[in-house]
Amino acid sequence: MNTPVLICLACIMVTSISMAEQPISYPEDKPIIDITFPDGWDVKPKEGVLYAHPADDASFFMSLAPLEATSDDTAAGAAEVKEEIEDLFKNVVYQEPEETEIGGLSVLLINAKGEDEDGKANINLWMITKKGDPTLMLLKCISSQEAFEKHGEEGLAIIKTIAAHEAGSTAQNFSFPSKENPEYSIDFPADWKMENNDEGTYVESPDKLIAMNVLFIDAADVEVARESMKKKVGDKYASIEWNQGGEPEVNKDEALGLTAIFDNAVAVDSDVKYSVNFVQYVRKGSDKFLLLLSQQPLKALDTHGEAMSGIIKSIKVKNQ
């Protein structure tokens, strides 16, 4: 397990407060990728293209469509994208492309700026391929500078939901207090062991390397429970460092009435390094708050990092 993977996992945890409610598999007839848009966005497929934007602001819009070029010729794909963009905008200036991976997909990111009749525009382009599939897809995000400042973080959260679609994949869901009327909801891989208990549920990967506890604790104890649990867990290890010696990440969403706190630690015991993660969600007006605790050897994230990312991103909290 290397540090960049751990940091990536921590970043996903930090941004997961944006509760997305519209999961989409694309293309609809033969899905290649999954992507999730926030509740309150207009999401419409039209002639094979998926369009999406905040319901109250079409000046920040995203589109997803296949390119004519195939995945084995990304240079042709990049040329196709450039031609398309320069038909729409003038004075286009490109940044250096960046290659990355998101959710088991290969992505070429191209950021640019241009101008049209409405003024200056931010242009963000993701060329996406899935190993073994010839389809080359383009996710395009176009926005005015004002719209980018308003919706940019939400757009990034959408990008982080992108994952390769696995045919026949299923998940097991845990909802609190009930599936019929959930305040909190979280999905786990279908083949992971899940045992419900009076406090929530205990989940374990098939190889027993990942152990996760989902706890629902009285809201009256919110100020002390997390620190108490951190101490209790930390005492099990020879040493532990939380948040690289700094403060936990705190993320608030006033619209959702939600506060999330993310603590990430590296612990050592018998010369083995462990990743320890706390995720706390407090929903305004709820009698309970959610505390998710995971503990695993750092090397386990090599195998299960993507699954853990999916678990964190699946968390949903009911709006006020």
C-alpha positions in Angstrom: 0.0 0.0 0.0 1.4 3.4 -0.9 0.7 6.9 0.5 -1.1 8.3 -2.6 -3.8 5.6 -2.4 -4.3 6.4 1.2 -4.6 10.1 0.5 -7.0 9.4 -2.4 -9.2 7.4 0.0 -9.1 10.2 2.5 -10.1 12.7 -0.2 -13.1 10.7 -1.2 -14.2 10.5 2.4 -13.9 14.3 2.7 -15.9 15.1 -0.3 -18.6 12.5 0.3 -20.9 14.9 2.2 -22.5 15.9 -1.1 -25.3 13.4 -1.1 -26.0 12.4 -4.7 -29.4 10.9 -5.4 -29.5 10.1 -9.1 -27.4 7.1 -10.0 -27.0 6.6 -13.8 -25.6 3.7 -15.8 -24.4 4.8 -19.2 -25.0 4.0 -22.0 -28.4 2.8 -21.0 -28.6 -0.2 -23.4 -25.1 -1.5 -22.6 -23.7 0.3 -19.5 -20.0 1.0 -19.4 -19.8 3.5 -16.5 -21.8 4.5 -13.5 -22.1 8.2 -12.5 -24.3 9.8 -9.9 -25.8 13.3 -10.0 -27.2 15.3 -7.0 -30.8 15.4 -6.2 -32.1 18.7 -7.7 -30.2 18.4 -10.9 -31.9 18.1 -14.3 -30.6 14.9 -15.9 -31.9 14.1 -19.4 -30.7 11.6 -22.0 -31.3 12.7 -25.6 -30.2 10.9 -28.8 -27.5 8.9 -27.0 -26.1 11.9 -25.1 -26.6 12.4 -21.3 -27.1 16.1 -20.3 -27.1 17.3 -16.8 -27.1 20.7 -14.9 -28.3 22.2 -11.7 -32.0 22.7 -12.0 -31.7 26.5 -11.3 -28.6 27.1 -13.4 -28.0 25.9 -16.9 -24.8 27.9 -17.2 -23.0 25.0 -15.5 -23.7 21.9 -17.6 -22.3 18.5 -18.2 -22.7 16.1 -21.1 -21.6 12.5 -21.6 -21.4 10.9 -25.0 -19.3 8.4 -27.0 -16.7 9.7 -29.5 -16.2 8.3 -33.0 -12.6 7.4 -32.1 -12.0 4.2 -30.2 -10.2 3.5 -27.0 -7.1 2.1 -28.8 -6.5 5.5 -30.5 -6.8 8.2 -27.8 -4.8 10.6 -30.0 -7.6 10.5 -32.6 -10.0 11.0 -29.7 -8.1 14.0 -28.5 -8.1 15.5 -32.0 -11.8 14.9 -32.3 -12.5 16.6 -28.9 -10.3 19.6 -29.9 -12.2 20.0 -33.2 -15.5 19.9 -31.4 -14.4 22.5 -28.8 -13.0 24.9 -31.3 -16.2 24.8 -33.3 -18.0 26.1 -30.2 -15.4 28.5 -28.7 -12.7 30.9 -29.9 -9.4 31.8 -28.4 -9.2 28.4 -26.7 -6.2 27.9 -24.5 -5.4 24.3 -23.3 -3.6 23.2 -20.2 -1.3 20.2 -20.3 -3.4 17.0 -20.3 -3.3 14.8 -17.2 -3.7 11.0 -17.1 -5.4 9.4 -14.1 -7.6 6.6 -13.0 -11.1 6.9 -11.5 -13.1 3.9 -10.3 -11.3 1.3 -12.5 -11.4 3.6 -15.6 -8.6 5.3 -17.4 -9.1 9.0 -17.8 -7.4 11.7 -19.8 -8.2 15.1 -18.3 -8.0 18.2 -20.5 -8.7 21.6 -19.0 -9.1 24.7 -21.2 -10.5 28.2 -21.3 -12.3 29.8 -24.2 -14.8 32.5 -25.3 -18.2 32.5 -26.9 -21.0 35.0 -27.4 -21.7 34.9 -23.6 -18.2 35.6 -22.6 -15.4 33.6 -21.1 -15.9 29.9 -20.4 -14.3 27.2 -18.3 -13.9 24.0 -20.3 -13.3 20.7 -18.5 -13.0 17.5 -20.5 -12.6 13.9 -19.4 -11.9 11.2 -22.0 -12.9 7.9 -20.4 -12.0 4.3 -21.3 -12.7 1.0 -19.7 -10.2 -1.8 -20.1 -11.3 -4.2 -22.7 -14.0 -2.0 -24.2 -13.5 -0.2 -27.5 -15.8 2.7 -26.6 -14.1 6.1 -25.9 -16.4 8.5 -24.0 -16.2 12.2 -23.4 -17.6 13.8 -20.3 -17.7 17.5 -20.9 -18.3 20.3 -18.4 -18.8 23.8 -19.6 -19.4 26.8 -17.3 -19.1 30.5 -16.9 -16.6 31.6 -14.3 -19.5 32.6 -12.0 -21.2 29.3 -12.4 -17.9 27.5 -11.9 -17.3 29.3 -8.6 -20.9 28.4 -7.5 -21.0 24.7 -8.6 -17.4 23.6 -9.1 -17.2 21.6 -5.9 -20.5 19.9 -6.7 -19.1 19.1 -10.1 -16.0 17.6 -8.6 -18.1 15.4 -6.3 -19.9 14.1 -9.3 -16.6 13.2 -11.0 -15.6 11.2 -7.9 -18.7 9.0 -8.3 -17.6 7.7 -11.7 -16.8 4.0 -11.7 -16.7 1.2 -14.2 -20.0 -0.6 -14.5 -19.8 -4.2 -13.6 -22.5 -6.4 -15.2 -24.6 -8.2 -12.7 -23.0 -6.4 -9.8 -25.1 -6.1 -6.7 -24.9 -4.6 -3.3 -26.4 -5.1 0.1 -27.9 -2.1 1.8 -28.1 -1.1 5.4 -30.6 1.6 6.2 -31.4 3.3 9.5 -33.9 3.3 11.1 -35.6 1.3 8.4 -35.4 0.7 4.6 -38.9 2.1 4.3 -38.0 5.4 5.9 -34.2 5.8 6.0 -32.4 8.7 7.6 -29.1 7.1 6.7 -28.3 4.6 4.0 -25.1 2.8 3.0 -24.2 0.0 0.5 -21.7 -2.8 0.9 -20.4 -5.3 -1.7 -22.7 -8.3 -2.0 -20.1 -10.9 -1.0 -19.0 -9.1 2.2 -20.2 -10.4 5.5 -22.8 -8.1 7.2 -24.1 -8.7 10.7 -26.7 -6.4 12.1 -26.7 -5.6 15.8 -28.4 -3.3 18.3 -26.0 -0.4 17.5 -25.9 -0.7 13.7 -24.0 -3.3 11.7 -20.6 -5.0 11.5 -19.1 -5.6 8.0 -16.1 -7.7 7.0 -14.5 -8.4 3.6 -14.3 -12.1 2.5 -10.6 -12.2 3.3 -11.2 -10.6 6.7 -8.7 -7.8 6.0 -11.3 -5.1 6.2 -13.4 -4.6 9.3 -16.0 -1.9 9.4 -18.5 -0.9 12.1 -21.5 1.3 11.4 -22.8 2.7 14.7 -25.8 4.9 15.4 -25.2 6.8 18.6 -27.5 9.1 20.6 -27.2 12.7 19.3 -26.8 13.9 22.9 -23.4 12.2 22.9 -22.1 13.7 19.7 -19.5 15.9 21.4 -17.8 13.0 23.2 -18.5 9.8 21.4 -16.0 10.3 18.5 -13.1 11.2 20.7 -13.9 8.4 23.1 -14.0 5.9 20.2 -10.7 7.3 18.8 -9.0 6.8 22.2 -10.4 3.3 22.6 -9.3 2.3 19.1 -5.9 4.0 19.4 -5.1 2.2 22.6 -5.1 -1.1 20.7 -2.0 -0.1 18.7 1.6 0.6 19.7 1.4 4.0 18.0 -1.1 6.0 16.0 -1.1 9.4 14.3 -4.4 11.0 13.4 -4.7 13.3 10.4 -1.0 13.5 9.8 -0.7 15.4 13.1 -3.3 18.0 12.2 -7.0 18.5 12.7 -9.8 16.4 11.2 -11.6 17.5 8.1 -14.9 19.1 8.9 -17.5 19.6 6.1 -20.8 21.3 6.5 -23.8 21.5 4.2 -26.4 24.0 5.5 -28.9 23.0 2.8 -28.8 19.4 3.9 -28.5 20.3 7.6 -25.5 18.0 7.7 -22.1 18.1 9.3 -19.4 15.5 8.5 -16.1 15.0 10.3 -13.4 12.8 8.8 -10.5 11.4 10.8 -7.8 9.3 9.1 -4.9 7.7 10.9 -1.9 5.5 10.3 -1.3 3.1 13.2 1.6 0.7 13.9 1.5 -2.6 15.8 4.1 -5.4 15.7 5.8 -3.5 12.8 2.6 -3.7 10.7 1.0 -0.5 9.5 -2.7 0.0 9.6 -5.2 2.5 8.1 -7.8 3.6 10.6 -10.7 5.8 9.4 -13.6 7.5 11.2 -16.5 9.1 9.4 -19.1 10.9 11.4 -22.4 12.3 10.0 -24.6 14.4 12.1 -28.0 15.3 10.7 -29.8 18.2 12.1 -33.0 17.2 13.9 -32.1 13.5 14.1 -32.0 11.6 17.4 -29.0 9.6 16.2 -25.8 10.3 14.3 -23.8 7.9 12.2 -20.2 6.9 13.0 -18.4 4.6 10.5 -15.2 3.1 11.7 -12.9 1.0 9.5 -9.6 -0.6 10.4 -7.3 -2.5 8.0 -3.7 -3.2 7.2 -2.4 -0.6 4.8 -1.7 -3.4 2.3 -5.4 -4.3 2.3 -6.2 -1.1 0.4 -4.3 -2.4 -2.6 -7.0 -5.0 -2.9 -10.0 -3.3 -1.4 -9.4 0.4 -1.9 -11.9 0.7 -4.7 -14.6 -1.2 -2.8 -14.0 1.1 0.3 -14.3 4.1 -1.9 -17.6 2.8 -3.3 -18.9 2.2 0.3 -18.1 5.8 1.3 -19.6 7.3 -1.8 -22.8 5.2 -1.3 -23.6 6.9 2.0 -26.9 8.9 1.7 -28.5 11.1 4.3 -32.1 12.2 4.2 -32.7 15.9 3.5 -34.2 18.0 6.3 
